[in-house]
Amino acid sequence: MCGDAVEIVRAEETLIAVADGLGHGPEAADASQAFCRYVQDNASLGLEDIIMGASSEISRTRGVACGLLRIDASGKVMTFAGVGNIDVQAVSVNDIHPICMPGIVGQRVRKLQSFEYELHPGDLVAIYSDGISSRFDLGKFCHLAVQELADAILADYGKNHDDATCVVFRLAGETDDGRAPR
C-alpha cells in the first residue's frame, strides 16, 4: 500500500494536498488518507487552520508530512503551507521557493508559516513527496504536458525504496506577450 495520498478540492479556489504517511504500508496509508479526508471536509479553512485541525484529528495515526497549496479564484495567487519533507519547485516569472516547517502532523507541530506568491500564465509548479529526489530541474521538463512531466519526474527521480507522489500544474491563459503557455 502506498503511504502517500493526494486530495484536490476544486471550488472557487483550488486546494491541492499532498500527504506522506510516516513509514510504509497500511498504517502510513491510513494516516495520509485520514489527513486527506480532513482536507476535503475542511477545505474552506485557512491552510494553517487545516494543518492544525488535521493534526488533532489524525493524532491516533502515525502522522504525516504534508503540503497544502491553494490557488485563489483569480488564478493569480498561490499560497503554500507545509510540515515535514514535502517540496515545491516552480518555473515562474517570480521566485517561488516555499519551505515546510519542521514537525509531524498528528504528533508535533510547533510553528506554521504560509507563503504567498503571485502566479502568471504559463507558470509551472510541482509539489512532491520525499520519495522523489529534489535534485531535478523542473525547467528541463517544461516542454512536456503536465501528466507527461509528472510521469517523467517519477520515472527519473523516484526513489525505488520509498512511496512517491508528484502533482504538477501549469497556469492557463495567455502570457504577457500574447502567446499561449506551453
N, C-alpha and C positions, 0 to 999 in steps of 0.2 A: 504494500500500500504506500502511496506517495504521501509524505508528510507535509507537502506544500499544498496550498489552496489559493484560489483566486476568486474574488467576487467583484463584479462590475455592476453598479447600480446606475441606471440611466433615468433621469427625470429632467427637470430643468437644468440641473448640473449633472456632471458625470463623476462618479466616485469609483476609483479603482483601488482595490485592496489586494495586497499580496501578503500571505502569511506562511511562515516556515515553522512548523511544529518542532519542538526540541527533540532531537534524536531521529529515529526512523520507525516505520511500521505503523500499526494500528493506533497506538497511543499518540504518536505525532500527528497522524491524520485526524484523530478525534479533536485535538487541540486546535489545529488550523481550521477545521470545518466549523467548530464552535465559534471561533473568532469571526469567521466569515458570516455565519448566521447572525451574530450580533451586529455586524456592519450592515447587513441587509435590513435588519429591523430598526436600525437607528441612524440611517444614512443622512437624515436631515440635521443631525447634531454637528457641532464643530469637530474638526479632526482630533484635537486633543481630548475633547469630551468623549468621543468614540473610543479612543485608546484607553482612557482611564475607566470608562464603563465596562469595556470588554475585559480589562484586567481583573476587575472584580467578578465579572460573570464567568470567566474561564479559570478561576483560581484553583479549581479541583483538577485541572488538567496539568500536563507537563509545562504548558505555556508556549508562547510563540515569539519569534521575531516578526515584525510587521512593518509594512509601509502603506500609507494611505495617500493617494494622490487625487485631488479634486480639481476639475476643470469647470470654471464658472459658466453660467448660461451664455455669456457672450463669446466664449471660446478664447478669450484674451488673457485670462489669468489662471495660473496653475498654483495650487497650494499643496505642500507636502509636509507630512509629519511621519516619523517612524521611530521604531525602537529595535535595536539589535542590528543584525547584519543583512539588511536589505539595501540594495544600491540603486541609484538612478544615474543614467547618462543621458545627455541631450546634445543634439546638433541644432543650434539656435542662433539667432542674432544676438541674444543675451547670454551671459554666463549663467548656466543653471547647474548648480552643484550643491543640492541639499544633503544634509547628513542625518543619520539616525542617532538618537540618543542611546546611551548605554542602558541595559536592563533586559528584562524578560517580561513581556505582557502576560499576566496571570500569576506572576511571582513578585517581581520588584521593579517598579518604575518610579524613579525618583524625580526626574525632570523631563519635561517635554518642551519641544520648540517647533513651531511651524515656520516654513519658509515659503515665501510668495514670489512668483516670477511672472513677468509679462510674456505672453506667447504671441507668436507671429505665424501667418500662413506658411506652411511648409516645414515648420519646426517638427523635429523627430525626437521622441522621448522613449526610453526603455526603462522599465522598473523590473528588477530581478532579484532572486534569492541568491544565497551564498553557494548554491550548487552550481553556479556559473562563475568562472574566473572573471574578475573585474579587469583583466589585462587586455580586453578587446577595445578597439577604437570604433565606436558607433558610426563615425563618419565614413569608414571604409565600406559600410553596408548601405549607404544612402540610396544607391541605385535600385535596390530591391523593394518590392512591395512589402508591406509590413508583416504579413504572415510568413513570407519567404525569409524576411530578415530575422524574425524571431526563431524560425526553424534553423537558420544558418548559425545564429549565436548559440543555440542549444547544441547543435551538432559539433561546432568547432571549439566551444569554450565550456561546455557542460562537463562537470566532474563525474567520472564514472562511479564514484563511491558516495554520491550524495543526491538527494532529490533536487531537482532544478526547475525553476519557473522563470519565464520571461514574458512580459507583456509589453508590446510596442504599439505606439500610436503616432500618426502624423497628422498635424493640424491641417484641415482642409481650407480652401479659399485661395484667393489669388495673392501672390507675393506683391511687394511694393512696386516692382517693375512690370506688373500686369501678367506675368507668367503664372500658369497653374503650377502648384508644387508637384514634385515627383512622387 
